[in-house]
Amino acid sequence: MRNLLKNRHLSGWLLAAPLSAVLLLFLVLPIVMIVVVSFWGATEFSIYPAFLFDNYAFLFGSPVTYSVFFNTFKYAAITWVFTLGIGFTVAYFLAFHVRTLTWQIALFLLCTIPFWTSNIIRMISWIPFLGRNGLANSTLISWGVIDEPVEWLLFSDFSVILAFVHLYTLFMVVPIFNTMMRIDRSLIEAAYDNGASGLQTLTNVIIPLTKPGIMIGSIFVVTLVMGDFITVRFMSGSQSANVGRLISNDIALLQYPSAAATAVVLLATVLLIIAVLLRFVDIRKEL
Amino acid sequence: MKDFPPKLSRRSVLKGAAATVTAAGASTLGAPMIWAQNIKDVTLRQFGTGVSNLNEVAARVKEDLGFTLEMTALDSDAVTQRAATQPDSFDIADIEYWICKKVWPTGNLQAMDVNKIKNYDKIVGIFRDGKLTPESTIAQGTAPHSVGFVDGVDGKEFVAEESGWMTLIPTIYNADTLGIRPDLIGREINTWAELLNPEFAGKASILDISSIGIMDAAMVCEAMGEIAYGDKGNMTKEEIDKTMAIFTEAKKAGQFRAFWKTFDESVNLMASGEVVIQSMWSPAITAVRSQGIPCVYQPLKEGYRSWGGGIGLSKSLSGLELDAAYEYINWYLDGWVGGFLMRQGYYSAVPETSKNHMSEDEWGFWFEGKPAQGDITNPFGKVMEKAGAVRDGGSFYDRMGAVACWNAVMDENQHMVRKWNEFIAA
């Protein structure tokens, strides 16, 4: 009996070992390295091991850091609002208005079609569309809506957020749709039978039950936007900066320790946000 | 390899390889035969900026020299990064002289013995004593000759005189200025100061590569009469702060449409009409013009900002690979590549050998600044200019003689980079 228990114990460990090893090697170790390097020193072309707080001191002492972090939060918040609004609506339509499973699947697949091309291409294709002599401006002029081309369509915060929303809405749709599909339809029937209006059903039944999906979608969108650098670079015409660009600039200039320090601060910030989000919903319980 | 008969040039062996091998057999020319066969197995890995890392060059190397040249094109920052941090990832580094100043101290490159460079004596003076003609004055910035020589194969310090040990063999260079869209501007542009002229608000651009962008910015500030620099190629902290303050103010006022980092971005900005005046590189102008869109590489009264590139050898190259690399360098300076590059608007380090690979009309147009007699085509056969056209800026001596400043790395580089980042984030 004792032997069996022991064996069970052992087999449990063994079963968990491969995944733990992979995570340790490819997740924990790299992060530890980043943290370690963030305390190192750098010359123009090399880095040397040390235990310095210079990188952090410079980071927290520079007004650029604060404005760039503010910018990053701004992009994340605005993108979140729009992706949530659009994502929830699309998922709601798919889950509750489309009656047959075939159509649900067909329409859902339709949503994923843009994902057959690369992220970068979907983003860059906005540039000729929004440009000064682009499709949007020439159409608006031919309709007589505007006389002069609108400049803020491209290389502005507008175009950055537009691209983000376009790129990441599906990350909201999928988890929300998934949780909505698992809502017991009899609960909605019951709400109607008890005299709830459509809006009341939505706010009191559907939204609370969809929370885990919303949370998962939010985590996707927020982390993707906060970690991005290429969308901001292309869509703002390099005129705006977010934390990702700060890191990529540092790397380009061989300032790895400073890049690592920025990455550590960004990682801490994102983890903090996720921790706060998880306070609202116990995803584990809901799943 | 050591048994190799010294009098036999490797080139001649290669050319007659098949014949000699069969005729002479292994007895007398044993070593060359082994070499001739081995060289086909040699692969040299070259990386550099897109300007000179062309597949046509690699194809021609295979044809003329027999070995394989692998090309990787990267942007300036990535080039610096790789040269400094990954010495084992390349055999030949095709870098700019200012990058060399930054990278040489890492010891990742080895100096080259000029005795093995056949056309060394014909290399333009800019890369040797710094002077284009004996009367020329040397421009500000990291002039190529100042980082062109070290005191030995393992030399770490740059030396002023022609020591016989070269850091980089110059490949291409050019004089840069502002590109404009004459059709959208409609008047004459003759000074760098026009970049910040409010007339072009929302239609100007500058490149977002700090070490080059700061130079263009300095040319502009000096032309505006706002700042008098001691040396634009080596600014003081105050000069950097003042320069960036002027540009930050202009950015906040909406002067710039965008910043560009890669060649393609600059072409698209100009061709789409998003931008009408910007810092630009010569082949980008050509690319815009070949779309049928008017674009001029405008000579300006303050002069040009110039740059030069060269190939350096990885310190890990030795033996057969090193021989192949020297062979490649000699081939590079032999004229075919020079002609190929000059027909795109660059200059080659040894113009007189390039002349043999260009028609008289091409030579007249690109080098001497003469009106074209017939259609001028680029190396890919596309018509660039019609008969009667004259190159922007004129002849080689007019253009390279009017260089105000070379691309540079400053002593206050770190400060400059931080200020530049603030400017981008502002």
Interface residues (C-beta under 8 A of the other chain):
Chain A: E44 F45 S46 S62 P63 V64 S67 V68 N71 I127 P128 G131 R132 N133 G134 E151 L154 F155 R233 S236 G237 S238 Q239 S240 A241 R245 L246 N249 I251 A252 L253 L254
Chain B: D77 A78 T80 Q81 A84 T85 K102 V103 P105 T106 G202 S205 D208 S210 K251 F256 R257 A258 F259 W260 K261 N268 L269 S272 G273 E274 N413 Q414 V417 R418 N421 E422 I424 A425 A426
